[in-house]
Amino acid sequence: MNKWIIVFLCLAFAKASLAQESENIKLPVVRNFEVSYLYGTILEHNPDIAHLITDHPSGVMLRYNRKTYGEKEWESRYNYPDWGITAVYQDLKNLYLGEVYSAYGHYNFYFFNRNLELSLGTGLAYINRPFDPVTNARNNAYGSRITSSTYLLVDYKRENIYRGIGFQAGFTIVHYSNANVKAPNNSTNSWLFNVGLNYNLGYDKAPAYKKWEKTPYSEKISFNAVARIGVNESDVRGSGQYPFYTFSFYADKRIGFKSSLHAGTEVMISEFLKEYRDYQANSYPENGITGDENFQRVGVL
């Protein structure tokens, strides 16, 4: 009798183990590589940079994408996005703006039977000809050699048309700015058309997409406090960098895997505003700034 109980327990344990392994099965890795040619224009979002828009910028975008197939639950919920890294070279076709080299981390999201790709990337850019009061005073777009950069890409994309090779075409918006860490910082926004080829490494091993069952999810209300610190400068060149402080207090209620409700307040203290206020009051009294204005801000979210 005892031996049959032991056999039954062993079989039950083996079945449970196999079920768990099937849930956590390791899917093959499929990687996608893209190369695209860029050509477009710099948008005149600020008339102060009009003198810097003299020709159509061009460049090259290289992207590495790691495909997802539902190995983790979030991949299924977001329609199996890609994640990866991007490298961009851009010639801004202006003597004072020069050339830009940038690198990003990105996510790709797919729509319309995975033919439409929306990609969001954020990272850093290297400016080879930033503002210099002696050698490059006309570049009022970039006050520092290193800036932050963000891009939005929308592509019609077809993969694996022939032996893993596909193509993509669409448009990209690339933003360069140093967030006023150092003046000047009028920044640039490039609207670029792109066309190129892509290749799926491991295309012949691509698994089927794993669909996770949708289940309701919620959390109790939680309370949060966040403190941030940084430095920035006013638009007056040479006015100096000053610290800023941000304090946030808010409650959040998660109502699903993708959605949550937030309510709270935020206090922002920018020391550069105090200096800028005093500068305006002393140098340009005709502007109506007295020097008594509050340089702190409070917001509701």
C-alpha positions as CSV (number, residue, x, y, z in Angstrom):
1,M,0.0,0.0,0.0
2,N,2.8,2.4,1.0
3,K,4.6,1.8,-2.3
4,W,1.6,2.8,-4.3
5,I,1.2,6.0,-2.3
6,I,4.9,6.8,-3.1
7,V,4.4,6.1,-6.8
8,F,1.2,8.3,-6.9
9,L,3.1,11.2,-5.2
10,C,6.0,10.9,-7.6
11,L,3.7,11.0,-10.6
12,A,1.8,14.0,-9.2
13,F,5.1,15.8,-8.5
14,A,6.4,15.0,-12.0
15,K,3.1,16.3,-13.6
16,A,3.3,19.5,-11.6
17,S,6.9,20.0,-12.6
18,L,6.2,19.5,-16.2
19,A,3.3,22.0,-16.1
20,Q,5.5,24.6,-14.4
21,E,8.2,24.1,-17.0
22,S,5.7,24.5,-19.8
23,E,4.6,27.9,-18.3
24,N,8.2,29.1,-18.0
25,I,9.5,27.6,-21.2
26,K,12.5,29.4,-22.7
27,L,11.7,30.7,-26.2
28,P,14.4,31.1,-28.9
29,V,16.0,34.5,-29.2
30,V,15.4,36.4,-32.4
31,R,17.3,39.6,-33.1
32,N,16.5,42.2,-35.7
33,F,19.0,44.7,-37.3
34,E,18.1,47.8,-39.2
35,V,19.9,50.4,-41.2
36,S,18.1,53.5,-42.5
37,Y,19.1,56.6,-44.5
38,L,17.7,59.9,-43.1
39,Y,16.9,63.1,-45.0
40,G,14.7,66.0,-44.0
41,T,14.6,69.5,-42.5
42,I,15.1,71.3,-39.2
43,L,11.8,72.7,-38.0
44,E,11.8,76.4,-37.1
45,H,10.1,76.0,-33.7
46,N,11.8,79.2,-32.6
47,P,12.6,82.2,-34.8
48,D,15.9,82.6,-33.0
49,I,17.3,79.6,-34.9
50,A,16.2,80.7,-38.4
51,H,19.7,81.6,-39.4
52,L,20.8,78.0,-38.6
53,I,18.4,76.4,-41.1
54,T,20.3,76.6,-44.4
55,D,20.0,73.1,-46.0
56,H,18.4,69.7,-45.6
57,P,20.1,67.5,-42.9
58,S,20.9,63.9,-43.7
59,G,22.2,61.0,-41.7
60,V,22.2,57.3,-40.9
61,M,20.3,55.4,-38.3
62,L,21.4,51.9,-37.0
63,R,19.1,49.9,-34.7
64,Y,19.4,46.6,-32.9
65,N,16.0,45.1,-31.8
66,R,15.4,42.2,-29.5
67,K,12.1,40.5,-30.5
68,T,9.6,39.3,-27.9
69,Y,7.1,36.5,-28.3
70,G,5.3,36.3,-24.9
71,E,7.9,34.6,-22.7
72,K,6.8,37.2,-20.1
73,E,3.3,38.3,-19.4
74,W,3.9,42.0,-20.1
75,E,5.1,41.2,-23.6
76,S,1.7,39.7,-24.5
77,R,-0.2,42.6,-22.9
78,Y,1.7,45.2,-25.0
79,N,1.4,43.2,-28.3
80,Y,4.9,41.8,-28.2
81,P,7.1,45.0,-28.4
82,D,10.8,45.0,-29.3
83,W,13.5,46.6,-27.1
84,G,17.0,47.6,-28.2
85,I,19.6,50.3,-28.9
86,T,19.9,52.9,-31.6
87,A,22.9,54.8,-33.0
88,V,22.4,57.9,-35.2
89,Y,24.8,60.1,-37.2
90,Q,23.3,63.3,-38.4
91,D,24.9,66.0,-40.6
92,L,22.9,69.2,-39.9
93,K,24.2,70.8,-43.1
94,N,25.1,74.1,-41.3
95,L,28.6,75.4,-40.5
96,Y,27.7,76.4,-37.0
97,L,25.6,73.4,-36.0
98,G,28.0,70.8,-37.4
99,E,27.4,67.1,-36.9
100,V,25.7,65.1,-34.2
101,Y,26.4,61.5,-32.9
102,S,23.8,60.0,-30.6
103,A,22.9,56.8,-28.9
104,Y,19.5,55.7,-27.4
105,G,17.6,52.9,-25.7
106,H,14.3,52.3,-27.4
107,Y,11.1,50.3,-27.5
108,N,9.1,49.4,-30.6
109,F,5.3,49.0,-30.5
110,Y,3.3,47.4,-33.3
111,F,-0.2,48.0,-34.8
112,F,-2.2,46.9,-37.8
113,N,-1.1,43.3,-38.0
114,R,2.5,44.4,-37.1
115,N,2.9,46.4,-40.3
116,L,2.9,49.8,-38.5
117,E,5.8,50.4,-36.1
118,L,5.9,53.1,-33.5
119,S,9.3,53.6,-31.8
120,L,10.3,55.8,-28.9
121,G,14.0,56.3,-28.0
122,T,15.8,58.4,-25.4
123,G,19.5,58.9,-24.9
124,L,22.5,61.3,-25.2
125,A,24.0,63.2,-28.1
126,Y,27.5,64.5,-28.8
127,I,27.6,67.9,-30.6
128,N,30.9,68.5,-32.5
129,R,30.4,72.3,-32.8
130,P,28.6,73.7,-29.7
131,F,28.3,77.4,-28.9
132,D,31.6,79.1,-28.2
133,P,31.7,82.9,-27.6
134,V,34.9,83.2,-29.7
135,T,34.9,80.5,-32.4
136,N,31.2,79.7,-32.8
137,A,29.0,82.5,-31.4
138,R,26.2,82.0,-34.0
139,N,25.3,78.6,-32.7
140,N,22.6,79.6,-30.2
141,A,21.0,76.1,-30.4
142,Y,23.4,74.0,-28.3
143,G,25.3,75.5,-25.3
144,S,27.0,72.2,-24.4
145,R,28.9,69.5,-26.2
146,I,26.7,66.8,-24.6
147,T,22.9,67.0,-24.8
148,S,19.9,64.8,-24.1
149,S,18.1,63.5,-27.2
150,T,14.7,61.9,-27.9
151,Y,13.3,60.5,-31.1
152,L,9.9,59.4,-32.3
153,L,9.8,57.0,-35.3
154,V,6.8,55.8,-37.3
155,D,7.5,53.2,-40.0
156,Y,5.7,50.9,-42.4
157,K,7.8,47.8,-41.7
158,R,7.9,44.4,-43.4
159,E,10.2,41.7,-42.0
160,N,11.4,38.4,-43.4
161,I,10.3,39.0,-47.0
162,Y,13.2,36.9,-48.2
163,R,15.5,34.8,-46.0
164,G,15.2,37.2,-43.1
165,I,15.6,40.4,-45.1
166,G,12.9,43.1,-45.0
167,F,12.5,46.8,-45.5
168,Q,11.1,49.8,-43.6
169,A,10.1,53.4,-44.6
170,G,8.6,56.3,-42.6
171,F,9.5,59.4,-40.8
172,T,11.4,60.3,-37.6
173,I,11.5,63.4,-35.4
174,V,14.8,63.9,-33.5
175,H,15.1,66.4,-30.6
176,Y,18.4,67.7,-29.2
177,S,18.4,69.8,-26.0
178,N,20.5,70.1,-22.9
179,A,17.4,71.1,-20.8
180,N,19.0,74.5,-20.1
181,V,21.8,73.0,-18.1
182,K,24.0,75.6,-19.9
183,A,22.9,78.5,-22.1
184,P,22.2,79.0,-24.9
185,N,19.7,76.2,-25.4
186,N,17.3,77.0,-28.2
187,S,17.6,73.3,-29.3
188,T,16.6,71.7,-32.6
189,N,13.9,69.4,-33.9
190,S,14.6,67.5,-37.1
191,W,11.8,66.1,-39.2
192,L,13.4,63.3,-41.2
193,F,12.2,60.8,-43.8
194,N,13.8,57.4,-43.5
195,V,14.1,54.3,-45.7
196,G,16.2,51.2,-45.2
197,L,16.6,47.5,-44.8
198,N,16.2,45.1,-41.9
199,Y,17.4,41.6,-41.2
200,N,16.1,39.0,-38.7
201,L,18.9,36.9,-37.2
202,G,17.4,33.6,-36.4
203,Y,14.3,34.1,-38.6
204,D,14.0,30.4,-39.2
205,K,13.7,29.7,-35.4
206,A,11.1,32.3,-34.6
207,P,8.5,30.8,-32.3
208,A,4.7,31.4,-32.3
209,Y,3.4,34.2,-30.2
210,K,2.4,33.1,-26.7
211,K,-0.9,34.6,-25.6
212,W,-1.4,35.1,-21.9
213,E,-4.9,35.0,-20.4
214,K,-6.2,38.4,-19.4
215,T,-7.0,38.7,-15.7
216,P,-8.3,41.6,-13.7
217,Y,-5.8,43.4,-11.5
218,S,-5.8,46.3,-9.0
219,E,-4.0,47.6,-6.0
220,K,-4.9,49.5,-2.9
221,I,-4.3,53.3,-2.8
222,S,-0.7,54.1,-2.0
223,F,0.9,57.4,-1.0
224,N,4.2,58.6,-2.5
225,A,6.8,61.3,-1.8
226,V,9.5,62.1,-4.3
227,A,12.4,64.6,-4.1
228,R,14.5,65.7,-7.1
229,I,17.5,68.0,-7.5
230,G,19.4,69.3,-10.5
231,V,21.0,72.4,-12.0
232,N,20.1,74.7,-14.9
233,E,20.7,78.2,-16.2
234,S,18.5,81.0,-17.5
235,D,18.6,82.1,-21.1
236,V,21.0,84.9,-20.3
237,R,24.4,83.5,-21.4
238,G,27.0,83.6,-18.7
239,S,24.5,84.1,-15.9
240,G,25.7,80.9,-14.1
241,Q,24.2,77.5,-13.1
242,Y,22.0,77.3,-10.1
243,P,20.3,74.3,-8.3
244,F,16.6,73.5,-8.5
245,Y,14.5,71.4,-6.2
246,T,11.3,69.5,-6.9
247,F,9.1,67.9,-4.2
248,S,6.1,65.8,-5.2
249,F,3.5,64.3,-2.9
250,Y,0.7,62.2,-4.5
251,A,-1.6,59.2,-4.1
252,D,-2.0,56.6,-6.7
253,K,-4.6,53.9,-7.3
254,R,-3.7,51.1,-9.8
255,I,-6.8,50.0,-11.7
256,G,-5.2,47.6,-14.1
257,F,-1.9,46.3,-15.5
258,K,-1.6,49.4,-17.7
259,S,-3.6,52.1,-15.9
260,S,-3.5,54.0,-12.7
261,L,-5.0,57.2,-11.2
262,H,-2.8,59.8,-9.6
263,A,-3.6,62.9,-7.6
264,G,-1.3,65.2,-5.7
265,T,0.8,68.3,-5.6
266,E,4.3,69.4,-6.7
267,V,6.5,72.2,-5.4
268,M,9.3,73.6,-7.6
269,I,12.1,75.9,-6.4
270,S,14.4,77.2,-9.1
271,E,17.2,79.3,-7.8
272,F,18.0,80.6,-11.4
273,L,14.6,82.3,-11.5
274,K,15.5,84.3,-8.4
275,E,18.7,85.5,-10.1
276,Y,16.9,86.2,-13.3
277,R,14.2,88.1,-11.5
278,D,16.8,90.3,-9.8
279,Y,18.7,90.8,-13.1
280,Q,15.6,91.9,-14.9
281,A,14.5,94.3,-12.0
282,N,17.9,96.0,-11.9
283,S,18.8,96.1,-15.6
284,Y,15.4,96.5,-17.3
285,P,13.0,98.2,-14.8
286,E,10.8,99.3,-17.8
287,N,9.7,95.6,-18.1
288,G,7.7,96.0,-14.8
289,I,9.6,93.4,-12.8
290,T,10.2,94.8,-9.3
291,G,12.3,92.0,-7.7
292,D,9.5,91.0,-5.2
293,E,8.0,88.3,-7.4
294,N,7.8,84.8,-6.1
295,F,10.3,82.4,-7.8
296,Q,8.7,79.3,-6.4
297,R,6.0,77.4,-8.1
298,V,3.3,75.0,-6.9
299,G,1.4,72.6,-9.2
300,V,-1.5,70.2,-8.9
301,L,-1.6,66.9,-10.7
